Amino acid sequence: MKEIKQTRKQLETRRDEIEKQLNLVNQDERIQLSNDMEQQAIQMEQHEVSVTMEENLRKELNYIEEKLMEMDEDKE
């Protein structure tokens, strides 16, 4: 039982971290493109990285939420 609570706490902590990271990623996406073509290319690459990072974070968040729901169901 104690191990389950620790795991739940760890999942909840990680969920909070992911939500903060998602907020930061979303803020970073709101940039104005530079007039310089080379700089635009770099910005677009960074945007692609941000999109991939957001997708991965959302997948992990979904996994965590599913695990937390399973834990709630097991309690009942």
N, CA, C and O atoms as a CHARMM CRD file, in Angstrom:
* protein
*
  304
    1    1 MET  N      0.82200  -1.19300   0.00000 PROA 1      0.00000
    2    1 MET  CA     0.00000   0.00000   0.00000 PROA 1      0.00000
    3    1 MET  C      0.86900   1.26100   0.00000 PROA 1      0.00000
    4    1 MET  O      0.57600   2.21600  -0.71900 PROA 1      0.00000
    5    2 LYS  N      1.92800   1.26300   0.79900 PROA 2      0.00000
    6    2 LYS  CA     2.81200   2.42400   0.86100 PROA 2      0.00000
    7    2 LYS  C      3.47600   2.65900  -0.49200 PROA 2      0.00000
    8    2 LYS  O      3.62400   3.80200  -0.92400 PROA 2      0.00000
    9    3 GLU  N      3.87200   1.58200  -1.15600 PROA 3      0.00000
   10    3 GLU  CA     4.51500   1.69500  -2.46500 PROA 3      0.00000
   11    3 GLU  C      3.57000   2.34200  -3.47300 PROA 3      0.00000
   12    3 GLU  O      4.00600   3.15100  -4.29200 PROA 3      0.00000
   13    4 ILE  N      2.29200   2.00100  -3.42700 PROA 4      0.00000
   14    4 ILE  CA     1.31300   2.59300  -4.32700 PROA 4      0.00000
   15    4 ILE  C      1.21600   4.09500  -4.09200 PROA 4      0.00000
   16    4 ILE  O      1.16300   4.86400  -5.05100 PROA 4      0.00000
   17    5 LYS  N      1.19200   4.52400  -2.84100 PROA 5      0.00000
   18    5 LYS  CA     1.11100   5.95300  -2.54900 PROA 5      0.00000
   19    5 LYS  C      2.33300   6.69000  -3.06300 PROA 5      0.00000
   20    5 LYS  O      2.21200   7.79400  -3.59500 PROA 5      0.00000
   21    6 GLN  N      3.50200   6.10000  -2.91300 PROA 6      0.00000
   22    6 GLN  CA     4.71300   6.74300  -3.43100 PROA 6      0.00000
   23    6 GLN  C      4.62200   6.85900  -4.94600 PROA 6      0.00000
   24    6 GLN  O      4.93600   7.90200  -5.51800 PROA 6      0.00000
   25    7 THR  N      4.19600   5.79500  -5.57900 PROA 7      0.00000
   26    7 THR  CA     4.08700   5.82700  -7.02800 PROA 7      0.00000
   27    7 THR  C      3.06400   6.86100  -7.46100 PROA 7      0.00000
   28    7 THR  O      3.28900   7.59600  -8.42200 PROA 7      0.00000
   29    8 ARG  N      1.95300   6.91900  -6.76600 PROA 8      0.00000
   30    8 ARG  CA     0.93200   7.90800  -7.08300 PROA 8      0.00000
   31    8 ARG  C      1.49300   9.31900  -6.93200 PROA 8      0.00000
   32    8 ARG  O      1.27700  10.17500  -7.79000 PROA 8      0.00000
   33    9 LYS  N      2.20600   9.55300  -5.84900 PROA 9      0.00000
   34    9 LYS  CA     2.80900  10.86700  -5.61400 PROA 9      0.00000
   35    9 LYS  C      3.80900  11.20100  -6.72400 PROA 9      0.00000
   36    9 LYS  O      3.85600  12.33300  -7.20700 PROA 9      0.00000
   37   10 GLN  N      4.59700  10.21900  -7.11900 PROA 10     0.00000
   38   10 GLN  CA     5.56000  10.44700  -8.19100 PROA 10     0.00000
   39   10 GLN  C      4.84300  10.78200  -9.50200 PROA 10     0.00000
   40   10 GLN  O      5.26500  11.67600 -10.23500 PROA 10     0.00000
   41   11 LEU  N      3.76500  10.06300  -9.78800 PROA 11     0.00000
   42   11 LEU  CA     3.00000  10.32900 -11.00200 PROA 11     0.00000
   43   11 LEU  C      2.38100  11.72700 -10.96700 PROA 11     0.00000
   44   11 LEU  O      2.39800  12.44800 -11.96400 PROA 11     0.00000
   45   12 GLU  N      1.84000  12.09600  -9.82300 PROA 12     0.00000
   46   12 GLU  CA     1.23800  13.42400  -9.69600 PROA 12     0.00000
   47   12 GLU  C      2.28500  14.52800  -9.84200 PROA 12     0.00000
   48   12 GLU  O      2.02700  15.56200 -10.45800 PROA 12     0.00000
   49   13 THR  N      3.46000  14.30000  -9.27200 PROA 13     0.00000
   50   13 THR  CA     4.54500  15.27700  -9.39000 PROA 13     0.00000
   51   13 THR  C      4.97500  15.41300 -10.84600 PROA 13     0.00000
   52   13 THR  O      5.16200  16.52100 -11.34700 PROA 13     0.00000
   53   14 ARG  N      5.12700  14.28300 -11.51500 PROA 14     0.00000
   54   14 ARG  CA     5.53300  14.31200 -12.92600 PROA 14     0.00000
   55   14 ARG  C      4.45700  14.97500 -13.78100 PROA 14     0.00000
   56   14 ARG  O      4.77200  15.72500 -14.70500 PROA 14     0.00000
   57   15 ARG  N      3.19200  14.70200 -13.47700 PROA 15     0.00000
   58   15 ARG  CA     2.08400  15.32600 -14.20400 PROA 15     0.00000
   59   15 ARG  C      2.17600  16.84700 -14.08600 PROA 15     0.00000
   60   15 ARG  O      2.00400  17.56100 -15.07400 PROA 15     0.00000
   61   16 ASP  N      2.44600  17.33700 -12.88500 PROA 16     0.00000
   62   16 ASP  CA     2.57200  18.77900 -12.68200 PROA 16     0.00000
   63   16 ASP  C      3.75100  19.35400 -13.46700 PROA 16     0.00000
   64   16 ASP  O      3.65900  20.44000 -14.03800 PROA 16     0.00000
   65   17 GLU  N      4.85600  18.61300 -13.48700 PROA 17     0.00000
   66   17 GLU  CA     6.03400  19.05400 -14.24600 PROA 17     0.00000
   67   17 GLU  C      5.71100  19.13700 -15.73700 PROA 17     0.00000
   68   17 GLU  O      6.09900  20.09000 -16.41200 PROA 17     0.00000
   69   18 ILE  N      5.00700  18.14400 -16.23600 PROA 18     0.00000
   70   18 ILE  CA     4.65200  18.12600 -17.65800 PROA 18     0.00000
   71   18 ILE  C      3.75300  19.29400 -18.00000 PROA 18     0.00000
   72   18 ILE  O      3.94200  19.94700 -19.02600 PROA 18     0.00000
   73   19 GLU  N      2.77100  19.56400 -17.14700 PROA 19     0.00000
   74   19 GLU  CA     1.87000  20.68500 -17.40900 PROA 19     0.00000
   75   19 GLU  C      2.63100  22.00900 -17.46000 PROA 19     0.00000
   76   19 GLU  O      2.32300  22.87100 -18.28200 PROA 19     0.00000
   77   20 LYS  N      3.61500  22.17000 -16.59100 PROA 20     0.00000
   78   20 LYS  CA     4.44200  23.38300 -16.62400 PROA 20     0.00000
   79   20 LYS  C      5.24500  23.45000 -17.91500 PROA 20     0.00000
   80   20 LYS  O      5.34500  24.50700 -18.53800 PROA 20     0.00000
   81   21 GLN  N      5.81700  22.31400 -18.31400 PROA 21     0.00000
   82   21 GLN  CA     6.59900  22.27900 -19.55200 PROA 21     0.00000
   83   21 GLN  C      5.71900  22.58700 -20.75800 PROA 21     0.00000
   84   21 GLN  O      6.14200  23.29700 -21.67000 PROA 21     0.00000
   85   22 LEU  N      4.50300  22.06100 -20.76600 PROA 22     0.00000
   86   22 LEU  CA     3.59200  22.33400 -21.88200 PROA 22     0.00000
   87   22 LEU  C      3.26300  23.82200 -21.96800 PROA 22     0.00000
   88   22 LEU  O      3.17700  24.38200 -23.06200 PROA 22     0.00000
   89   23 ASN  N      3.08200  24.45100 -20.82900 PROA 23     0.00000
   90   23 ASN  CA     2.82800  25.89500 -20.83000 PROA 23     0.00000
   91   23 ASN  C      4.01400  26.65900 -21.40400 PROA 23     0.00000
   92   23 ASN  O      3.83700  27.61500 -22.16000 PROA 23     0.00000
   93   24 LEU  N      5.22700  26.23400 -21.04200 PROA 24     0.00000
   94   24 LEU  CA     6.42700  26.89500 -21.56900 PROA 24     0.00000
   95   24 LEU  C      6.56400  26.67900 -23.06800 PROA 24     0.00000
   96   24 LEU  O      6.90800  27.60500 -23.80200 PROA 24     0.00000
   97   25 VAL  N      6.30000  25.46600 -23.52200 PROA 25     0.00000
   98   25 VAL  CA     6.39200  25.16900 -24.95300 PROA 25     0.00000
   99   25 VAL  C      5.38200  26.02100 -25.71200 PROA 25     0.00000
  100   25 VAL  O      5.70100  26.58500 -26.75800 PROA 25     0.00000
  101   26 ASN  N      4.18000  26.11200 -25.19200 PROA 26     0.00000
  102   26 ASN  CA     3.14800  26.92200 -25.86200 PROA 26     0.00000
  103   26 ASN  C      3.53400  28.39000 -25.90300 PROA 26     0.00000
  104   26 ASN  O      3.25100  29.06700 -26.89200 PROA 26     0.00000
  105   27 GLN  N      4.16700  28.89700 -24.86400 PROA 27     0.00000
  106   27 GLN  CA     4.61600  30.29200 -24.86300 PROA 27     0.00000
  107   27 GLN  C      5.72800  30.50200 -25.88500 PROA 27     0.00000
  108   27 GLN  O      5.76700  31.52600 -26.56700 PROA 27     0.00000
  109   28 ASP  N      6.63200  29.52700 -25.98700 PROA 28     0.00000
  110   28 ASP  CA     7.74700  29.64200 -26.92200 PROA 28     0.00000
  111   28 ASP  C      7.28400  29.64100 -28.37700 PROA 28     0.00000
  112   28 ASP  O      7.96300  30.18900 -29.24500 PROA 28     0.00000
  113   29 GLU  N      6.13900  29.03000 -28.64500 PROA 29     0.00000
  114   29 GLU  CA     5.64600  28.96400 -30.02000 PROA 29     0.00000
  115   29 GLU  C      5.10300  30.29900 -30.51300 PROA 29     0.00000
  116   29 GLU  O      4.91800  30.48400 -31.71500 PROA 29     0.00000
  117   30 ARG  N      4.85200  31.20900 -29.62200 PROA 30     0.00000
  118   30 ARG  CA     4.26200  32.50500 -29.98100 PROA 30     0.00000
  119   30 ARG  C      5.34400  33.53700 -30.29900 PROA 30     0.00000
  120   30 ARG  O      5.39000  34.60600 -29.69000 PROA 30     0.00000
  121   31 ILE  N      6.19600  33.21600 -31.23900 PROA 31     0.00000
  122   31 ILE  CA     7.25600  34.15000 -31.60200 PROA 31     0.00000
  123   31 ILE  C      6.97400  34.74200 -32.98200 PROA 31     0.00000
  124   31 ILE  O      6.27600  34.14400 -33.80000 PROA 31     0.00000
  125   32 GLN  N      7.51700  35.90000 -33.21700 PROA 32     0.00000
  126   32 GLN  CA     7.41400  36.55400 -34.50700 PROA 32     0.00000
  127   32 GLN  C      8.58900  36.08500 -35.36100 PROA 32     0.00000
  128   32 GLN  O      9.73200  36.08000 -34.90200 PROA 32     0.00000
  129   33 LEU  N      8.30800  35.69200 -36.59700 PROA 33     0.00000
  130   33 LEU  CA     9.39100  35.24400 -37.47000 PROA 33     0.00000
  131   33 LEU  C     10.27900  36.42500 -37.86000 PROA 33     0.00000
  132   33 LEU  O      9.80700  37.53600 -38.09900 PROA 33     0.00000
  133   34 SER  N     11.56000  36.14900 -37.91400 PROA 34     0.00000
  134   34 SER  CA    12.55300  37.14600 -38.29000 PROA 34     0.00000
  135   34 SER  C     12.43500  37.46300 -39.78300 PROA 34     0.00000
  136   34 SER  O     11.92200  36.65800 -40.55900 PROA 34     0.00000
  137   35 ASN  N     12.90900  38.63100 -40.16800 PROA 35     0.00000
  138   35 ASN  CA    12.96300  38.99300 -41.58700 PROA 35     0.00000
  139   35 ASN  C     14.10800  38.28200 -42.29100 PROA 35     0.00000
  140   35 ASN  O     14.07100  38.10600 -43.50900 PROA 35     0.00000
  141   36 ASP  N     15.11100  37.87500 -41.55100 PROA 36     0.00000
  142   36 ASP  CA    16.28600  37.18400 -42.08800 PROA 36     0.00000
  143   36 ASP  C     15.91300  35.73600 -42.40000 PROA 36     0.00000
  144   36 ASP  O     15.44000  35.00700 -41.52700 PROA 36     0.00000
  145   37 MET  N     16.13000  35.32300 -43.65500 PROA 37     0.00000
  146   37 MET  CA    15.74700  33.97500 -44.09900 PROA 37     0.00000
  147   37 MET  C     16.48300  32.87900 -43.32700 PROA 37     0.00000
  148   37 MET  O     15.88700  31.85600 -42.99100 PROA 37     0.00000
  149   38 GLU  N     17.74800  33.07900 -43.04800 PROA 38     0.00000
  150   38 GLU  CA    18.50500  32.07500 -42.28700 PROA 38     0.00000
  151   38 GLU  C     17.94200  31.94000 -40.87900 PROA 38     0.00000
  152   38 GLU  O     17.80400  30.83600 -40.35100 PROA 38     0.00000
  153   39 GLN  N     17.62500  33.06400 -40.29200 PROA 39     0.00000
  154   39 GLN  CA    17.05600  33.05300 -38.94400 PROA 39     0.00000
  155   39 GLN  C     15.67600  32.39300 -38.95900 PROA 39     0.00000
  156   39 GLN  O     15.31700  31.67800 -38.02400 PROA 39     0.00000
  157   40 GLN  N     14.90500  32.63400 -40.02000 PROA 40     0.00000
  158   40 GLN  CA    13.59400  31.98700 -40.14500 PROA 40     0.00000
  159   40 GLN  C     13.73200  30.47100 -40.20600 PROA 40     0.00000
  160   40 GLN  O     12.94400  29.74500 -39.60000 PROA 40     0.00000
  161   41 ALA  N     14.74200  29.99600 -40.94400 PROA 41     0.00000
  162   41 ALA  CA    14.96400  28.55900 -41.05000 PROA 41     0.00000
  163   41 ALA  C     15.26200  27.95800 -39.67300 PROA 41     0.00000
  164   41 ALA  O     14.76000  26.88800 -39.32800 PROA 41     0.00000
  165   42 ILE  N     16.07700  28.65500 -38.90600 PROA 42     0.00000
  166   42 ILE  CA    16.40300  28.19700 -37.54400 PROA 42     0.00000
  167   42 ILE  C     15.14400  28.20900 -36.68100 PROA 42     0.00000
  168   42 ILE  O     14.88900  27.27300 -35.92300 PROA 42     0.00000
  169   43 GLN  N     14.36600  29.27400 -36.80600 PROA 43     0.00000
  170   43 GLN  CA    13.13700  29.36300 -36.02300 PROA 43     0.00000
  171   43 GLN  C     12.15900  28.23300 -36.38300 PROA 43     0.00000
  172   43 GLN  O     11.49300  27.68100 -35.50700 PROA 43     0.00000
  173   44 MET  N     12.08100  27.90000 -37.66400 PROA 44     0.00000
  174   44 MET  CA    11.18200  26.82100 -38.09100 PROA 44     0.00000
  175   44 MET  C     11.65700  25.46600 -37.55300 PROA 44     0.00000
  176   44 MET  O     10.84500  24.63700 -37.14400 PROA 44     0.00000
  177   45 GLU  N     12.96600  25.25100 -37.55700 PROA 45     0.00000
  178   45 GLU  CA    13.50100  24.01200 -36.98000 PROA 45     0.00000
  179   45 GLU  C     13.19600  23.93600 -35.48700 PROA 45     0.00000
  180   45 GLU  O     12.82300  22.88300 -34.97100 PROA 45     0.00000
  181   46 GLN  N     13.35600  25.04900 -34.81200 PROA 46     0.00000
  182   46 GLN  CA    13.05200  25.08500 -33.38000 PROA 46     0.00000
  183   46 GLN  C     11.56500  24.83200 -33.14200 PROA 46     0.00000
  184   46 GLN  O     11.18500  24.17800 -32.17100 PROA 46     0.00000
  185   47 HSD  N     10.73900  25.35200 -34.03000 PROA 47     0.00000
  186   47 HSD  CA     9.29700  25.12700 -33.92200 PROA 47     0.00000
  187   47 HSD  C      8.98000  23.63400 -34.06800 PROA 47     0.00000
  188   47 HSD  O      8.16800  23.09100 -33.31900 PROA 47     0.00000
  189   48 GLU  N      9.62100  22.98000 -35.03100 PROA 48     0.00000
  190   48 GLU  CA     9.40400  21.54600 -35.23600 PROA 48     0.00000
  191   48 GLU  C      9.81300  20.75200 -33.99200 PROA 48     0.00000
  192   48 GLU  O      9.13100  19.80500 -33.59900 PROA 48     0.00000
  193   49 VAL  N     10.92000  21.14100 -33.38400 PROA 49     0.00000
  194   49 VAL  CA    11.36100  20.49100 -32.14500 PROA 49     0.00000
  195   49 VAL  C     10.32000  20.70500 -31.05400 PROA 49     0.00000
  196   49 VAL  O      9.99100  19.77900 -30.31300 PROA 49     0.00000
  197   50 SER  N      9.80700  21.91500 -30.95600 PROA 50     0.00000
  198   50 SER  CA     8.79200  22.22900 -29.94800 PROA 50     0.00000
  199   50 SER  C      7.53100  21.39700 -30.15200 PROA 50     0.00000
  200   50 SER  O      6.94500  20.90100 -29.19000 PROA 50     0.00000
  201   51 VAL  N      7.11400  21.24500 -31.41200 PROA 51     0.00000
  202   51 VAL  CA     5.91500  20.46200 -31.71000 PROA 51     0.00000
  203   51 VAL  C      6.12400  19.00400 -31.31300 PROA 51     0.00000
  204   51 VAL  O      5.24400  18.39100 -30.70900 PROA 51     0.00000
  205   52 THR  N      7.27800  18.45200 -31.64800 PROA 52     0.00000
  206   52 THR  CA     7.58400  17.06800 -31.28100 PROA 52     0.00000
  207   52 THR  C      7.64700  16.91500 -29.76500 PROA 52     0.00000
  208   52 THR  O      7.14700  15.93800 -29.20700 PROA 52     0.00000
  209   53 MET  N      8.25900  17.87800 -29.11700 PROA 53     0.00000
  210   53 MET  CA     8.35500  17.84500 -27.65400 PROA 53     0.00000
  211   53 MET  C      6.96300  17.88800 -27.03100 PROA 53     0.00000
  212   53 MET  O      6.67900  17.15500 -26.08300 PROA 53     0.00000
  213   54 GLU  N      6.10500  18.74000 -27.55800 PROA 54     0.00000
  214   54 GLU  CA     4.74500  18.84500 -27.03400 PROA 54     0.00000
  215   54 GLU  C      3.98600  17.52800 -27.23000 PROA 54     0.00000
  216   54 GLU  O      3.27500  17.08000 -26.33100 PROA 54     0.00000
  217   55 GLU  N      4.13800  16.91400 -28.39900 PROA 55     0.00000
  218   55 GLU  CA     3.46700  15.63500 -28.65600 PROA 55     0.00000
  219   55 GLU  C      3.91800  14.57600 -27.65300 PROA 55     0.00000
  220   55 GLU  O      3.09800  13.84100 -27.10400 PROA 55     0.00000
  221   56 ASN  N      5.21600  14.50600 -27.42100 PROA 56     0.00000
  222   56 ASN  CA     5.75000  13.51900 -26.47800 PROA 56     0.00000
  223   56 ASN  C      5.27600  13.78900 -25.04800 PROA 56     0.00000
  224   56 ASN  O      4.93500  12.86000 -24.31600 PROA 56     0.00000
  225   57 LEU  N      5.25700  15.05300 -24.65900 PROA 57     0.00000
  226   57 LEU  CA     4.77800  15.40200 -23.32500 PROA 57     0.00000
  227   57 LEU  C      3.30600  15.04500 -23.16300 PROA 57     0.00000
  228   57 LEU  O      2.89700  14.55400 -22.11100 PROA 57     0.00000
  229   58 ARG  N      2.51300  15.28800 -24.19300 PROA 58     0.00000
  230   58 ARG  CA     1.08100  14.96800 -24.11900 PROA 58     0.00000
  231   58 ARG  C      0.86700  13.44800 -24.03100 PROA 58     0.00000
  232   58 ARG  O     -0.01600  12.98400 -23.31000 PROA 58     0.00000
  233   59 LYS  N      1.67200  12.68500 -24.76100 PROA 59     0.00000
  234   59 LYS  CA     1.57300  11.22300 -24.66700 PROA 59     0.00000
  235   59 LYS  C      1.89900  10.75500 -23.25100 PROA 59     0.00000
  236   59 LYS  O      1.19700   9.91600 -22.68700 PROA 59     0.00000
  237   60 GLU  N      2.96000  11.30000 -22.69200 PROA 60     0.00000
  238   60 GLU  CA     3.34100  10.92800 -21.33000 PROA 60     0.00000
  239   60 GLU  C      2.26500  11.35200 -20.33300 PROA 60     0.00000
  240   60 GLU  O      1.95200  10.61500 -19.39800 PROA 60     0.00000
  241   61 LEU  N      1.70500  12.53100 -20.53300 PROA 61     0.00000
  242   61 LEU  CA     0.64600  13.01900 -19.65500 PROA 61     0.00000
  243   61 LEU  C     -0.57600  12.10100 -19.71600 PROA 61     0.00000
  244   61 LEU  O     -1.16700  11.78300 -18.68400 PROA 61     0.00000
  245   62 ASN  N     -0.95500  11.67800 -20.91900 PROA 62     0.00000
  246   62 ASN  CA    -2.07800  10.75000 -21.06500 PROA 62     0.00000
  247   62 ASN  C     -1.80400   9.44000 -20.34400 PROA 62     0.00000
  248   62 ASN  O     -2.68700   8.89800 -19.67800 PROA 62     0.00000
  249   63 TYR  N     -0.59200   8.93200 -20.47200 PROA 63     0.00000
  250   63 TYR  CA    -0.20600   7.69500 -19.79900 PROA 63     0.00000
  251   63 TYR  C     -0.33500   7.85500 -18.28100 PROA 63     0.00000
  252   63 TYR  O     -0.88900   6.99000 -17.60200 PROA 63     0.00000
  253   64 ILE  N      0.17200   8.95300 -17.76600 PROA 64     0.00000
  254   64 ILE  CA     0.12600   9.21200 -16.32100 PROA 64     0.00000
  255   64 ILE  C     -1.32400   9.31100 -15.84500 PROA 64     0.00000
  256   64 ILE  O     -1.68500   8.74500 -14.81300 PROA 64     0.00000
  257   65 GLU  N     -2.14400  10.02800 -16.59800 PROA 65     0.00000
  258   65 GLU  CA    -3.54500  10.17400 -16.19900 PROA 65     0.00000
  259   65 GLU  C     -4.26700   8.83300 -16.21100 PROA 65     0.00000
  260   65 GLU  O     -5.10500   8.57200 -15.34700 PROA 65     0.00000
  261   66 GLU  N     -3.95000   7.97700 -17.18600 PROA 66     0.00000
  262   66 GLU  CA    -4.53900   6.63700 -17.21800 PROA 66     0.00000
  263   66 GLU  C     -4.12000   5.82400 -15.99600 PROA 66     0.00000
  264   66 GLU  O     -4.94200   5.14100 -15.38600 PROA 66     0.00000
  265   67 LYS  N     -2.85600   5.90100 -15.64800 PROA 67     0.00000
  266   67 LYS  CA    -2.35800   5.16600 -14.48000 PROA 67     0.00000
  267   67 LYS  C     -3.01600   5.66600 -13.19500 PROA 67     0.00000
  268   67 LYS  O     -3.37100   4.87300 -12.32300 PROA 67     0.00000
  269   68 LEU  N     -3.17400   6.96600 -13.08500 PROA 68     0.00000
  270   68 LEU  CA    -3.82600   7.52800 -11.90200 PROA 68     0.00000
  271   68 LEU  C     -5.28900   7.07200 -11.81700 PROA 68     0.00000
  272   68 LEU  O     -5.78500   6.77400 -10.73100 PROA 68     0.00000
  273   69 MET  N     -5.97300   7.02000 -12.95800 PROA 69     0.00000
  274   69 MET  CA    -7.34700   6.53800 -12.96900 PROA 69     0.00000
  275   69 MET  C     -7.42200   5.06600 -12.57000 PROA 69     0.00000
  276   69 MET  O     -8.32400   4.65900 -11.83700 PROA 69     0.00000
  277   70 GLU  N     -6.47100   4.27600 -13.05500 PROA 70     0.00000
  278   70 GLU  CA    -6.41800   2.85700 -12.66900 PROA 70     0.00000
  279   70 GLU  C     -6.22600   2.70900 -11.17000 PROA 70     0.00000
  280   70 GLU  O     -6.84000   1.84900 -10.53900 PROA 70     0.00000
  281   71 MET  N     -5.37200   3.55000 -10.60400 PROA 71     0.00000
  282   71 MET  CA    -5.13400   3.50100  -9.15700 PROA 71     0.00000
  283   71 MET  C     -6.41400   3.84300  -8.39300 PROA 71     0.00000
  284   71 MET  O     -6.71800   3.23400  -7.36700 PROA 71     0.00000
  285   72 ASP  N     -7.15900   4.82400  -8.90700 PROA 72     0.00000
  286   72 ASP  CA    -8.42500   5.20500  -8.27000 PROA 72     0.00000
  287   72 ASP  C     -9.41900   4.04000  -8.33400 PROA 72     0.00000
  288   72 ASP  O    -10.13100   3.77000  -7.36700 PROA 72     0.00000
  289   73 GLU  N     -9.45900   3.36100  -9.47200 PROA 73     0.00000
  290   73 GLU  CA   -10.37200   2.23300  -9.63300 PROA 73     0.00000
  291   73 GLU  C     -9.99600   1.07300  -8.71100 PROA 73     0.00000
  292   73 GLU  O    -10.86400   0.39000  -8.16700 PROA 73     0.00000
  293   74 ASP  N     -8.69500   0.86500  -8.54600 PROA 74     0.00000
  294   74 ASP  CA    -8.22300  -0.22200  -7.68400 PROA 74     0.00000
  295   74 ASP  C     -8.55400   0.03600  -6.22600 PROA 74     0.00000
  296   74 ASP  O     -8.72200  -0.90900  -5.45500 PROA 74     0.00000
  297   75 LYS  N     -8.65000   1.29200  -5.83900 PROA 75     0.00000
  298   75 LYS  CA    -8.97700   1.65500  -4.46400 PROA 75     0.00000
  299   75 LYS  C    -10.40100   1.23600  -4.09500 PROA 75     0.00000
  300   75 LYS  O    -10.67800   0.83900  -2.96300 PROA 75     0.00000
  301   76 GLU  N    -11.29300   1.33600  -5.08100 PROA 76     0.00000
  302   76 GLU  CA   -12.71200   1.08700  -4.82700 PROA 76     0.00000
  303   76 GLU  C    -13.02500  -0.34500  -4.68300 PROA 76     0.00000
  304   76 GLU  O    -14.18100  -0.70600  -4.46500 PROA 76     0.00000
